[in-house]
């Protein structure tokens, strides 16, 4: 079931699919509104969620809680 980015919660884990790529991450912090610092569950790299969707949402876009 797809969820909205506005409903992400700190500490929860999610899977994002967009343009054929899948990312599993945990929300680490929300330093300001609509900015989410996340940790990739596979590589343990930290980045901002907006970096993954800065080119828009593809036809396969899906965001779900793990």
N, CA, C and O atoms as CSV, one atom per row, in Angstrom:
chain,resi,resn,atom,element,x,y,z
A,1,UNK,N,N,0.843,-1.182,0.000
A,1,UNK,CA,C,0.000,0.000,0.000
A,1,UNK,C,C,0.889,1.247,0.000
A,1,UNK,O,O,1.746,1.398,0.871
A,2,UNK,N,N,0.692,2.113,-0.948
A,2,UNK,CA,C,1.498,3.327,-1.074
A,2,UNK,C,C,1.100,4.341,-0.003
A,2,UNK,O,O,-0.069,4.475,0.358
A,3,UNK,N,N,2.116,5.046,0.489
A,3,UNK,CA,C,1.871,6.105,1.465
A,3,UNK,C,C,2.428,7.410,0.924
A,3,UNK,O,O,3.214,7.413,-0.024
A,4,UNK,N,N,2.030,8.490,1.511
A,4,UNK,CA,C,2.490,9.814,1.115
A,4,UNK,C,C,3.783,10.166,1.849
A,4,UNK,O,O,3.987,9.753,2.991
A,5,UNK,N,N,4.644,10.921,1.196
A,5,UNK,CA,C,5.882,11.370,1.840
A,5,UNK,C,C,5.566,12.172,3.097
A,5,UNK,O,O,6.349,12.153,4.047
A,6,UNK,N,N,4.448,12.869,3.125
A,6,UNK,CA,C,4.062,13.664,4.289
A,6,UNK,C,C,3.820,12.809,5.528
A,6,UNK,O,O,3.816,13.329,6.644
A,7,UNK,N,N,3.619,11.505,5.349
A,7,UNK,CA,C,3.299,10.610,6.464
A,7,UNK,C,C,4.494,9.843,7.000
A,7,UNK,O,O,4.322,8.966,7.846
A,8,UNK,N,N,5.705,10.145,6.534
A,8,UNK,CA,C,6.896,9.456,7.030
A,8,UNK,C,C,7.163,9.828,8.484
A,8,UNK,O,O,6.940,10.967,8.893
A,9,UNK,N,N,7.640,8.865,9.253
A,9,UNK,CA,C,7.902,9.085,10.677
A,9,UNK,C,C,9.330,8.697,11.011
A,9,UNK,O,O,9.864,7.720,10.486
A,10,UNK,N,N,9.935,9.469,11.885
A,10,UNK,CA,C,11.301,9.215,12.342
A,10,UNK,C,C,11.387,7.829,12.973
A,10,UNK,O,O,10.543,7.447,13.783
A,11,UNK,N,N,12.429,7.077,12.584
A,11,UNK,CA,C,12.653,5.747,13.129
A,11,UNK,C,C,12.004,4.623,12.333
A,11,UNK,O,O,12.382,3.463,12.499
A,12,UNK,N,N,11.043,4.932,11.478
A,12,UNK,CA,C,10.356,3.913,10.679
A,12,UNK,C,C,11.169,3.580,9.429
A,12,UNK,O,O,11.996,4.374,8.980
A,13,UNK,N,N,10.919,2.390,8.877
A,13,UNK,CA,C,11.631,1.922,7.687
A,13,UNK,C,C,10.662,1.872,6.506
A,13,UNK,O,O,9.491,1.521,6.652
A,14,UNK,N,N,11.191,2.235,5.326
A,14,UNK,CA,C,10.364,2.348,4.134
A,14,UNK,C,C,11.089,1.796,2.911
A,14,UNK,O,O,12.311,1.646,2.907
A,15,UNK,N,N,10.303,1.495,1.868
A,15,UNK,CA,C,10.845,1.085,0.571
A,15,UNK,C,C,10.302,2.064,-0.477
A,15,UNK,O,O,9.093,2.277,-0.577
A,16,UNK,N,N,11.208,2.647,-1.249
A,16,UNK,CA,C,10.846,3.565,-2.323
A,16,UNK,C,C,11.240,2.935,-3.647
A,16,UNK,O,O,12.381,2.508,-3.821
A,17,UNK,N,N,10.304,2.878,-4.575
A,17,UNK,CA,C,10.578,2.434,-5.938
A,17,UNK,C,C,10.289,3.613,-6.845
A,17,UNK,O,O,9.227,4.230,-6.752
A,18,UNK,N,N,11.240,3.931,-7.729
A,18,UNK,CA,C,11.080,5.060,-8.638
A,18,UNK,C,C,12.034,4.875,-9.817
A,18,UNK,O,O,13.224,4.622,-9.624
A,19,UNK,N,N,11.519,5.000,-11.018
A,19,UNK,CA,C,12.316,4.844,-12.243
A,19,UNK,C,C,13.130,3.545,-12.250
A,19,UNK,O,O,14.298,3.534,-12.638
A,20,UNK,N,N,12.500,2.462,-11.820
A,20,UNK,CA,C,13.140,1.154,-11.884
A,20,UNK,C,C,14.134,0.859,-10.780
A,20,UNK,O,O,14.713,-0.228,-10.760
A,21,UNK,N,N,14.350,1.776,-9.873
A,21,UNK,CA,C,15.282,1.547,-8.770
A,21,UNK,C,C,14.504,1.436,-7.462
A,21,UNK,O,O,13.481,2.095,-7.276
A,22,UNK,N,N,15.002,0.597,-6.565
A,22,UNK,CA,C,14.371,0.409,-5.269
A,22,UNK,C,C,15.362,0.747,-4.163
A,22,UNK,O,O,16.517,0.321,-4.188
A,23,UNK,N,N,14.888,1.518,-3.199
A,23,UNK,CA,C,15.698,1.927,-2.058
A,23,UNK,C,C,14.947,1.573,-0.791
A,23,UNK,O,O,13.756,1.860,-0.671
A,24,UNK,N,N,15.630,0.954,0.151
A,24,UNK,CA,C,15.066,0.707,1.476
A,24,UNK,C,C,15.839,1.570,2.449
A,24,UNK,O,O,17.070,1.565,2.455
A,25,UNK,N,N,15.122,2.303,3.265
A,25,UNK,CA,C,15.766,3.274,4.141
A,25,UNK,C,C,15.003,3.439,5.436
A,25,UNK,O,O,13.846,3.035,5.557
A,26,UNK,N,N,15.683,4.047,6.408
A,26,UNK,CA,C,15.086,4.400,7.690
A,26,UNK,C,C,15.193,5.904,7.848
A,26,UNK,O,O,16.244,6.487,7.582
A,27,UNK,N,N,14.112,6.534,8.280
A,27,UNK,CA,C,14.124,7.975,8.514
A,27,UNK,C,C,14.889,8.248,9.805
A,27,UNK,O,O,14.515,7.762,10.872
A,28,UNK,N,N,15.954,9.023,9.700
A,28,UNK,CA,C,16.800,9.314,10.855
A,28,UNK,C,C,16.448,10.649,11.512
A,28,UNK,O,O,16.499,10.778,12.735
A,29,UNK,N,N,16.090,11.639,10.692
A,29,UNK,CA,C,15.829,12.972,11.235
A,29,UNK,C,C,15.001,13.767,10.247
A,29,UNK,O,O,15.008,13.494,9.046
A,30,UNK,N,N,14.289,14.753,10.765
A,30,UNK,CA,C,13.519,15.685,9.949
A,30,UNK,C,C,13.915,17.090,10.372
A,30,UNK,O,O,13.202,17.727,11.148
A,31,UNK,N,N,15.068,17.591,9.863
A,31,UNK,CA,C,15.579,18.883,10.324
A,31,UNK,C,C,14.676,20.073,9.995
A,31,UNK,O,O,14.706,21.085,10.694
A,32,UNK,N,N,13.878,19.956,8.940
A,32,UNK,CA,C,12.902,20.992,8.611
A,32,UNK,C,C,11.760,20.336,7.860
A,32,UNK,O,O,11.864,19.185,7.435
A,33,UNK,N,N,10.684,21.063,7.700
A,33,UNK,CA,C,9.496,20.510,7.063
A,33,UNK,C,C,9.807,19.989,5.656
A,33,UNK,O,O,10.461,20.663,4.859
A,34,UNK,N,N,9.327,18.781,5.373
A,34,UNK,CA,C,9.494,18.111,4.075
A,34,UNK,C,C,10.948,17.820,3.710
A,34,UNK,O,O,11.259,17.618,2.536
A,35,UNK,N,N,11.834,17.796,4.694
A,35,UNK,CA,C,13.227,17.384,4.501
A,35,UNK,C,C,13.452,16.187,5.415
A,35,UNK,O,O,13.281,16.283,6.631
A,36,UNK,N,N,13.835,15.068,4.828
A,36,UNK,CA,C,14.028,13.855,5.601
A,36,UNK,C,C,15.446,13.343,5.401
A,36,UNK,O,O,15.837,13.022,4.279
A,37,UNK,N,N,16.217,13.264,6.474
A,37,UNK,CA,C,17.542,12.647,6.419
A,37,UNK,C,C,17.328,11.166,6.675
A,37,UNK,O,O,16.764,10.780,7.699
A,38,UNK,N,N,17.784,10.333,5.734
A,38,UNK,CA,C,17.523,8.906,5.809
A,38,UNK,C,C,18.831,8.115,5.756
A,38,UNK,O,O,19.858,8.620,5.302
A,39,UNK,N,N,18.776,6.870,6.227
A,39,UNK,CA,C,19.914,5.962,6.160
A,39,UNK,C,C,19.511,4.783,5.298
A,39,UNK,O,O,18.512,4.119,5.575
A,40,UNK,N,N,20.288,4.517,4.244
A,40,UNK,CA,C,20.049,3.378,3.367
A,40,UNK,C,C,20.281,2.104,4.173
A,40,UNK,O,O,21.316,1.972,4.826
A,41,UNK,N,N,19.341,1.169,4.141
A,41,UNK,CA,C,19.449,-0.042,4.945
A,41,UNK,C,C,20.446,-1.042,4.374
A,41,UNK,O,O,20.885,-1.943,5.088
A,42,UNK,N,N,20.812,-0.903,3.106
A,42,UNK,CA,C,21.779,-1.810,2.498
A,42,UNK,C,C,23.210,-1.283,2.628
A,42,UNK,O,O,24.106,-2.004,3.068
A,43,UNK,N,N,23.419,-0.015,2.240
A,43,UNK,CA,C,24.775,0.545,2.243
A,43,UNK,C,C,25.109,1.316,3.517
A,43,UNK,O,O,26.275,1.618,3.768
A,44,UNK,N,N,24.095,1.636,4.324
A,44,UNK,CA,C,24.208,2.435,5.542
A,44,UNK,C,C,24.615,3.888,5.259
A,44,UNK,O,O,24.997,4.620,6.172
A,45,UNK,N,N,24.530,4.293,4.000
A,45,UNK,CA,C,24.828,5.668,3.605
A,45,UNK,C,C,23.700,6.591,4.068
A,45,UNK,O,O,22.532,6.205,4.057
A,46,UNK,N,N,24.055,7.806,4.474
A,46,UNK,CA,C,23.065,8.813,4.852
A,46,UNK,C,C,22.898,9.814,3.723
A,46,UNK,O,O,23.876,10.222,3.096
A,47,UNK,N,N,21.661,10.209,3.464
A,47,UNK,CA,C,21.362,11.212,2.442
A,47,UNK,C,C,19.982,11.782,2.714
A,47,UNK,O,O,19.285,11.329,3.622
A,48,UNK,N,N,19.591,12.764,1.936
A,48,UNK,CA,C,18.267,13.350,2.062
A,48,UNK,C,C,17.335,12.690,1.056
A,48,UNK,O,O,17.720,12.460,-0.091
A,49,UNK,N,N,16.128,12.388,1.472
A,49,UNK,CA,C,15.153,11.712,0.628
A,49,UNK,C,C,14.877,12.488,-0.659
A,49,UNK,O,O,14.667,11.882,-1.710
A,50,UNK,N,N,14.875,13.804,-0.589
A,50,UNK,CA,C,14.574,14.583,-1.793
A,50,UNK,C,C,15.605,14.364,-2.895
A,50,UNK,O,O,15.320,14.646,-4.059
A,51,UNK,N,N,16.806,13.864,-2.557
A,51,UNK,CA,C,17.811,13.541,-3.573
A,51,UNK,C,C,17.337,12.377,-4.448
A,51,UNK,O,O,17.724,12.288,-5.613
A,52,UNK,N,N,16.505,11.484,-3.902
A,52,UNK,CA,C,16.018,10.336,-4.658
A,52,UNK,C,C,14.871,10.694,-5.587
A,52,UNK,O,O,14.644,10.005,-6.582
A,53,UNK,N,N,14.155,11.748,-5.281
A,53,UNK,CA,C,12.990,12.096,-6.104
A,53,UNK,C,C,13.127,13.458,-6.769
A,53,UNK,O,O,12.138,14.021,-7.238
A,54,UNK,N,N,14.346,13.994,-6.814
A,54,UNK,CA,C,14.534,15.331,-7.382
A,54,UNK,C,C,14.240,15.398,-8.874
A,54,UNK,O,O,13.991,16.482,-9.402
A,55,UNK,N,N,14.263,14.263,-9.563
A,55,UNK,CA,C,13.972,14.242,-10.998
A,55,UNK,C,C,12.517,13.885,-11.275
A,55,UNK,O,O,12.147,13.638,-12.423
A,56,UNK,N,N,11.697,13.857,-10.241
A,56,UNK,CA,C,10.276,13.582,-10.411
A,56,UNK,C,C,9.919,12.162,-10.025
A,56,UNK,O,O,10.741,11.394,-9.527
A,57,UNK,N,N,8.669,11.850,-10.271
A,57,UNK,CA,C,8.142,10.534,-9.927
A,57,UNK,C,C,7.803,9.792,-11.207
A,57,UNK,O,O,7.024,10.277,-12.028
A,58,UNK,N,N,8.392,8.614,-11.375
A,58,UNK,CA,C,8.143,7.795,-12.554
A,58,UNK,C,C,6.821,7.059,-12.459
A,58,UNK,O,O,6.141,7.109,-11.433
A,59,UNK,N,N,6.459,6.372,-13.541
A,59,UNK,CA,C,5.210,5.614,-13.572
A,59,UNK,C,C,5.197,4.500,-12.536
A,59,UNK,O,O,4.129,4.073,-12.097
A,60,UNK,N,N,6.374,4.028,-12.144
A,60,UNK,CA,C,6.474,2.934,-11.174
A,60,UNK,C,C,6.645,3.434,-9.738
A,60,UNK,O,O,6.923,2.631,-8.848
A,61,UNK,N,N,6.485,4.745,-9.485
A,61,UNK,CA,C,6.692,5.318,-8.156
A,61,UNK,C,C,5.820,4.605,-7.126
A,61,UNK,O,O,4.615,4.441,-7.317
A,62,UNK,N,N,6.451,4.186,-6.033
A,62,UNK,CA,C,5.735,3.575,-4.939
A,62,UNK,C,C,6.529,3.787,-3.660
A,62,UNK,O,O,7.751,3.638,-3.663
A,63,UNK,N,N,5.867,4.125,-2.585
A,63,UNK,CA,C,6.498,4.312,-1.283
A,63,UNK,C,C,5.670,3.536,-0.278
A,63,UNK,O,O,4.474,3.779,-0.122
A,64,UNK,N,N,6.325,2.587,0.411
A,64,UNK,CA,C,5.596,1.757,1.365
A,64,UNK,C,C,6.409,1.558,2.629
A,64,UNK,O,O,7.639,1.587,2.608
A,65,UNK,N,N,5.702,1.355,3.728
A,65,UNK,CA,C,6.364,1.085,5.006
A,65,UNK,C,C,6.747,-0.390,5.071
A,65,UNK,O,O,5.995,-1.261,4.634
A,66,UNK,N,N,7.923,-0.651,5.622
A,66,UNK,CA,C,8.380,-2.044,5.786
A,66,UNK,C,C,7.906,-2.601,7.114
A,66,UNK,O,O,8.188,-3.755,7.436
